């Protein structure tokens, strides 16, 4: 199984103190009132070769921004990104084009991510032209082989996106991401727009492709069951910060300490067992604005276990054990 596979020690991606702030002008007659949305705020992590790291959190917590920033599809405000030891931040446009052959993304919505005016052959084959990998009949042959690999027919290359179902569109998106033979993929909620039965097919496809091609994934999703199925390690994100990180089996182990936010997400996750009983952790209120996050622990206004001191100092990620980090004093001492 994926969680038992032997991962290479080599780090594929290293992210250090990454920040992405968006300037927002609130207006003003005499002076501009500019504030910053802290979409990603001082995030550090790594992904080993052939590993899948899951990223979970509520809408608006910064998951998609983080995924796009590590690919430099969104330019970071500060921090460092190393891909196989090379610094992406200092790379110029020509150098980044070389890196992009090895770093690709599968977007959440397969409908809007495919050009409706282009045939499948042109959609999938376009990266080969951009990166000057192949041309002519060689492109057609590679596209046909890749369509077969993702579970479609070679005849599909002459059709347009609107002629396919949602699951087939996502398979085309996966084929487009794989055509340049990358090593690292950001999967930005690749199954959330699909029916449940189709989700399972696409997830199994992604796992088989990873085993066959030796791929490394950053897997972004709201669905905890999906993340558990796909991931070796999981990061829990809240309001631009990583609040918990660890092996998949540790994150879903109810006997281990967890961040209160992780407990809230886990107990809100439906389990198809009417006899299953568990203590529910209810999260209060709404997610605060990233323009003006709370002082101290950003989660403390919604935390059912918050103490007076939680609003004074922002907690750092500390190890429960070697592979399990939590940014919460209550979790460490409970």
Secondary structure, DSSP 8 states (H G I E B T S, - for coil): -GGGS---SSEEEEEEEEEEEEEEE---SSS--EEEEEEEEEEEEEEETT-EEEEE--TTSSHHHHHHHHTTSS--SEEEEEETTEESTT--HHHHHHHHTTEEEE-S-TTTTS-TTSBHHHHHHHHHHHTT---THHHHHHHHHHHHHTT--GGGGGSBGGGS-HHHHHHHHHHHHHTT--SEEEEESTTTTS-HHHHHHHHHHHHHHHHHHT-EEEEE-S-HHHHHHH-SEEEEEETTEEEEEEEHHHHT-TTS---HHHHHHHHHS--S-TT---------S----TTS--SSSTTGGG-TT--GGGGTS----EEEETTEEE--HHHHH-
